[in-house]
Amino acid sequence: MKKILTVVYALLLCNTIFCQVLSDEEKKLIVYINQHMTDAEKLLVETVNINSGTLNKEGVKKVGAIFSREFQKAGFSTEWVNLPDSLNRAGHLVATRKGKKGKRIFLIGHLDTVFELDMAFSPYQRLTDSSATGQGVDDMKGGDVVMIMALQALQSQGLLNDVSIIAYLTGDEEKAGVPSSVSRKDFIERARSCEVALAFEGANGLNTVATARRGASSWTLNVAAKTGHSSGVFSNGSGYGAIYEAARILNQFREELSTEKYLTFNPGLIVGGSEMLYDEKKAKGEAIGKTNIISPAVLVTGDLRFLTEQQKEAARVKMKAIVARNLTGARADIQFRDGIPAMEPTEGNNRVLKLINETSLAMGIGPTVAGDPGSRGAGDISYIARYLDCIDGLGASGSGAHAPGETINLKELPFLVQRTAILIYRLTHTD
């Protein structure tokens, strides 16, 4: 009996972990990718060594041209989507294969970085055998390379025949053209023709991906108050002034909303005094004030981040109620502006995660789980999350994104490319 129980237990383990196996086609993908990792690094060097800050339209297009060449090697047709001149953005690269087999896949990357031309340039540089640095090496030229090398591997084995894949690399993810209804119009329309979206923002190692991302919006608080000699402050006649009212509001935001999970709101700029000016385009303020004058005006701008639309709307209701509790002699108004929506957690996202986990186990790199949504900001995938199943965080792993010294983990890169290739193969070769 003991021997029988041991066998049964072993079979159960086999079904859950050890019997996750790779097909012959998937094994061939791994061999191909391992043989072409030198090519992957060459592509990384070539693109990282071109400045493609969001506002460097020429640089963004140069990187787009290189990736277009690589998509064509995988049998994709490519096109450049121009944006209106008023947006001051380079546009987007779209690569397409049309077919009828399996799931229709939408792959997401971006060509731009946060490093503009007027910032010190950091070229690609090997630090050790397993790491390198350079502008955008992790966020997200490394992620683009993961996507493209996986597609080239699939093409080499004839596994992209009759599949439907759209790869969309935006040119302004780091600072989207305004309004987003224009800069993301084509992006959203094409995504809605697909069933599963995979985005290649940075991976947090091999064992977590994102099934949810917080959204981001903004708010502007305007406070007006009676002015006069400071000796009358706090009196019924003069009231408290605009600065005290703004301080009350911000502190009550903190007291009443700051403990809610996944909800954050950050005042990024405050201007107040006897006289003030604010330039919205430059996010720049100037103020003049004297200590013996009660301030008549304050302006505060900030952001609001949230996991669901319901959480966003509930927070706005609470913030409006706080703003309405005016101190004597003051009145305040808050205006909200939508930005990037939330990528909410869904059962569909979890089903794709299950397939990724099975793939990771079959590869022998351990289980893959959903990461903490609070650890990520908003991203392009959020614009389409309401329309199809979504996973993000499939790109390169590294550290220091958006800062000088950004790095990529070269040791983990082959496994991330392999997992992406196998995942796309499984999605496109099953109903």
C-alpha positions, 0 to 999 in steps of 0.5 A: 500500500505504501508503495502504491501511495508513493507512485500515486504521489509521484504521478500527481507531481508529474501532472503538476510540475515535472510532466510539463514537456516541450514538443520537438518543434519547441526544442528546435526553437530553443536550439535556434535561439541559443545559436543566434544570441550573438545576433540578438546582442548585435541588434541591441548594440545597433539600436541602443547606440542611436538616441531615440528620445521621444522628441528626437523624431529622426532618432525614433525613425532610425530605430524604427527602420532597423527593427522594420528590417528585422521584422521583414526577416521574419516574414512580416510586412511593415509600415510607418504610421505618421501622426499629425504635425501638431503632435510633434511625434515621430509616429509608429512602426507596425509589422503584420502577418495575416492568417487564420491559425490559432489566436490572433496576437497583438505584440506591443513595444516602443521605439523611444526612450526617456533620454532626449538629445540634450541629455548626456549620451550613454552608448552600449557597454558591456559591464560583465559577461552577464550585464550591459548598460546603455540608454534604453537597453532595458526599457525597452530596446531589450524588450523589442529584441526579445520580441523580434528574435522570438519571431525570427526563431518561429519563422526559421522553423516555418511556425509563422505560416498562416498565423495572424500577428500584429506587432506595434512599436509606438514612437512615443510611449514615454511621452504620448502625443496629446491628445491620446485619442489621436496618438493611440487611435490606430493602435487601439483600432488594430488591437481590437481585431486581435484576441491576446495582447503581449507587451514587452516592457521590462521583466522583473526576472524570469518568474513574474509577469504583469496581469494588471497595471495601474492607470494614471490621470491628473488633477489641478487644484485651484484655491482662491481666498480673501486677501489683506493684511496678515494681522487679520488672518484667522478672523471671520473678516479675513479668513485663512487665506489660500495657502492654509486652504491648500494645505488643509486639502492636501493633508486631508487627501493624505489622511483619508485616502492614502491607506487604500491599496494601489491608490496613490496621488502625488502633488507634483507642483504647488504655486501660491502667493500674492501674485503667481503665474503658471505655464501649463505647457512647461509645468513651470510656476512663478510666485511673488509673496510677502509675509504680511499679505494673506495669499489670495491664490494657490495652484496645485497639480498632481497625478492619481494612480489606480488599479480599476476605473471604479477605484479611480472614480471613487477616489475622485468623489472623495477628493471633491468632497474634501475640496468642498469643505472650505475654510473661512474666506476661501473657495476651492475647485478641483479638475480631473483629466483622464490619462492612461486607463488601468489594465485591470486584472481579469480572468482572461489575463489569468488564463494567458498567465497559466499558459506562460507558467506551463511554458516556464515549467516545461523549460525548467526555469520555475513557475511564473506568477503575477507580479504586484500591480503596484510596482508598475506605472501605466503603459501602452497596453492599458489603452487596449486592456478592456478589449482583449486578454493582456500580459505585460512584462515579457521583455528584457530583465535589468535595472535602473530604467529611466536613469543613467546606468540602466542595465540589462541582464544578458544571462536571462535574455536567452530564456526570455526570448525562448519563452516568448517564442514558445508562448507565441507558438502555443497561442497560434497553434491551439484554438 
